[in-house]
Amino acid sequence: MSLARRLVAEALGTALLLAAVVGSGIMGERLAQGNDAIALLANSLATGCALYVLITVLGPISGAHFNPAVSVALATGREFAWRDVVPYAIVQVVGALCGVVAAHWMFDLPALMSSTHVRTGPDQWWSEGVATFGLLLTIVLGSRARPALVPVLVAAYITAAYWFTASTSFANPAVTVARSMTDTFSGIHPDSVYAFVAAQFAGAIVATAFARRLSPRLDTR
């Protein structure tokens, strides 16, 4: 598959993922009438469903990373070419921002809005590290054990991680950057982005090294 086609698939998939994340957050918040638990439930279920569909249909084209941390981690584990990491990361971030714009326009909001939702502190950073660690374990080990089930495994994990992490499991630098541009339920203040992204990359790299220990065959691929 040509790089151009793979990049289009990555951009499209990340855009649709963010449209689902941000759009369901807006809809959930509006319908929940102040009940954050109901809003989060709607947000997590919509995100999980979108992930399942997008990974299933776009995975055969681009690998369906939709996440710079996944691209970098797979490259360190020799599962992805380093030369493609930067192009993937660029289209992932651009696609994510386009997805935010699409969601805002669906709900008659400005195209982009700087978020005022501060998410900071050791508990939030640790949560992001744990969330991304678990996501990469799911992807790497799942692809070894039951590759056909990776879409449902990732979708199920992220849906669960929305609830068991204090940060609600962003687990994705492109998603984090884009969500700083929405002042809605799913937003994150721009100043909170840097630590989240650092924790995400750390969790991803550690998970990949751990997975290679658990499944040594990854080293010989």
matplotlib code that plots the C-alpha trace (Angstrom):
import matplotlib.pyplot as plt

x = [0.0, 1.4, 2.4, -0.1, -3.0, -2.0, -1.7, -5.2, -6.5, -4.8, -6.0, -9.6, -9.7, -8.3, -10.7, -13.7, -12.5, -12.3, -15.7, -17.0, -15.2, -16.0, -19.5, -20.6, -19.2, -21.3, -24.4, -24.0, -23.5, -26.5, -28.8, -27.5, -28.7, -25.7, -25.2, -21.5, -21.7, -24.3, -22.3, -19.2, -21.1, -22.3, -18.8, -17.1, -19.6, -19.5, -15.7, -15.5, -18.0, -16.2, -12.8, -14.1, -15.5, -12.6, -9.9, -11.8, -12.3, -9.0, -6.7, -6.0, -5.0, -2.8, -2.7, -5.2, -2.8, -4.7, -2.1, 1.5, 2.4, 1.3, 3.4, 6.5, 6.1, 5.6, 8.7, 10.8, 9.5, 10.4, 6.8, 6.7, 9.1, 10.8, 10.7, 6.9, 6.6, 6.8, 4.3, 1.9, 2.1, 1.5, -1.6, -2.9, -2.7, -4.1, -6.9, -7.7, -8.1, -10.3, -12.5, -12.9, -14.0, -16.5, -18.0, -18.2, -20.0, -22.5, -23.5, -23.4, -20.2, -17.1, -14.7, -12.0, -12.1, -9.3, -10.3, -10.6, -10.8, -7.6, -6.4, -3.2, -1.4, 0.4, -2.8, -3.7, -0.2, 0.0, -3.4, -2.3, 0.8, -1.2, -3.9, -1.4, 0.6, -2.5, -3.5, -0.1, -0.1, -3.5, -2.4, 1.0, 0.0, -3.4, -1.9, 0.2, -2.5, -5.7, -5.0, -8.6, -9.9, -7.6, -10.4, -12.8, -9.9, -8.9, -12.4, -13.2, -10.0, -10.6, -14.2, -13.2, -10.2, -12.6, -13.9, -10.9, -8.5, -8.7, -7.9, -10.6, -7.9, -6.9, -4.0, -3.2, -1.0, -3.0, -6.3, -4.8, -3.6, -7.0, -9.0, -7.2, -9.1, -12.6, -14.1, -16.7, -17.1, -14.1, -11.7, -8.3, -6.6, -3.6, -1.2, -2.2, -1.3, 2.5, 2.6, -0.2, 1.7, 5.0, 3.2, 1.5, 4.8, 6.4, 3.6, 3.7, 7.5, 7.5, 4.6, 6.3, 9.5, 7.4, 5.5, 8.7, 9.8, 6.5, 6.6, 10.2, 9.1, 8.5, 12.3, 12.7, 10.0]
y = [0.0, 3.4, 5.9, 8.4, 6.1, 5.1, 8.8, 9.5, 6.6, 7.8, 11.3, 10.2, 7.8, 10.2, 12.9, 10.6, 9.4, 13.0, 13.8, 10.9, 11.8, 15.5, 15.2, 12.6, 14.6, 17.6, 15.6, 13.7, 16.8, 18.5, 15.6, 14.6, 17.8, 18.1, 14.4, 13.9, 10.2, 9.9, 12.3, 10.2, 7.0, 8.3, 9.6, 6.3, 4.1, 6.3, 6.4, 2.6, 2.0, 4.4, 2.8, -0.6, 0.5, 2.6, 0.1, -2.7, -0.7, 1.3, -1.2, -3.1, 0.2, 2.1, -0.1, 2.2, 3.8, 7.1, 7.9, 9.1, 7.2, 4.0, 4.8, 5.6, 2.5, 0.2, 1.6, 1.0, -2.6, -3.0, -3.3, -0.1, 1.9, 4.8, 6.8, 6.8, 8.0, 11.7, 11.7, 9.6, 11.9, 15.0, 13.6, 12.3, 15.7, 17.5, 14.9, 15.2, 19.0, 18.5, 16.1, 18.7, 21.3, 18.8, 18.1, 21.8, 22.6, 19.8, 21.5, 25.1, 26.0, 28.0, 25.9, 25.9, 27.1, 27.0, 24.7, 26.0, 22.5, 22.2, 18.6, 18.5, 16.9, 13.6, 11.6, 12.8, 12.2, 8.8, 7.9, 8.8, 6.7, 3.7, 4.2, 4.4, 1.5, -0.7, 0.4, -0.5, -3.9, -4.5, -3.6, -5.4, -8.6, -8.7, -8.6, -11.7, -13.7, -12.8, -10.3, -10.5, -9.3, -6.3, -3.8, -5.1, -5.4, -1.8, -0.6, -2.5, -1.4, 2.3, 2.2, 0.6, 3.0, 6.0, 4.8, 3.4, 6.3, 9.7, 11.4, 9.5, 8.0, 10.3, 7.8, 9.6, 12.7, 13.7, 13.4, 15.4, 18.3, 18.4, 18.3, 21.4, 23.2, 22.4, 24.1, 21.4, 18.3, 16.5, 19.5, 19.9, 23.2, 23.8, 24.2, 20.6, 19.1, 18.9, 16.7, 14.5, 13.9, 13.1, 10.6, 9.0, 8.5, 7.2, 4.7, 3.6, 3.0, 1.1, -1.1, -2.0, -3.0, -5.0, -6.7, -7.7, -9.4, -11.2, -12.2, -12.5, -13.4, -9.6, -9.2, -11.5, -10.2]
z = [0.0, -1.0, 1.7, 0.3, 0.7, 4.2, 5.2, 3.9, 5.9, 9.0, 8.6, 7.9, 10.8, 13.3, 12.1, 12.5, 15.9, 17.2, 15.7, 17.7, 20.9, 20.9, 19.3, 21.8, 24.6, 23.5, 23.0, 26.2, 28.3, 26.7, 27.3, 30.7, 32.4, 34.7, 35.4, 34.5, 34.9, 32.1, 29.9, 30.4, 29.7, 26.4, 25.6, 26.4, 24.5, 21.4, 21.4, 21.8, 19.0, 16.7, 17.4, 16.6, 13.2, 12.2, 13.1, 11.3, 8.1, 8.0, 9.7, 6.4, 4.7, 7.2, 10.3, 12.0, 14.5, 14.8, 17.5, 17.4, 20.5, 18.8, 15.7, 17.7, 20.0, 17.1, 15.4, 18.5, 18.5, 14.8, 13.9, 11.9, 9.7, 11.4, 8.2, 8.3, 11.9, 11.2, 8.3, 10.3, 13.3, 11.2, 9.5, 12.8, 14.4, 11.4, 11.1, 14.8, 14.5, 11.5, 13.5, 16.3, 13.7, 12.2, 15.6, 16.5, 13.2, 13.8, 17.1, 15.8, 17.7, 16.6, 14.5, 17.3, 20.9, 23.4, 26.3, 29.9, 31.4, 33.5, 33.9, 35.8, 38.8, 39.5, 39.5, 36.0, 34.6, 36.2, 34.8, 31.3, 31.6, 32.8, 30.2, 27.3, 28.8, 28.8, 25.3, 23.8, 25.6, 24.1, 20.6, 20.7, 22.5, 21.0, 17.5, 18.5, 20.2, 18.2, 15.4, 14.1, 17.5, 17.8, 16.9, 19.6, 22.1, 21.6, 21.6, 24.8, 26.6, 25.8, 26.8, 30.2, 30.6, 30.4, 33.7, 35.6, 35.0, 36.7, 33.4, 31.4, 29.3, 26.5, 25.8, 22.5, 21.8, 18.7, 20.5, 23.4, 21.2, 19.4, 22.5, 23.7, 20.9, 22.2, 25.2, 25.7, 27.9, 26.4, 26.4, 28.1, 28.8, 26.5, 29.4, 30.5, 27.2, 27.6, 30.7, 29.2, 26.0, 27.9, 30.1, 27.1, 25.2, 28.3, 28.9, 25.3, 25.2, 28.5, 27.3, 24.1, 25.9, 28.4, 25.6, 23.9, 27.1, 27.4, 23.7, 22.5, 19.0, 18.5, 18.4, 15.4, 13.2]

ax = plt.figure().add_subplot(projection="3d")
ax.plot(x, y, z, "-o")
ax.set_aspect("equal")
plt.show()
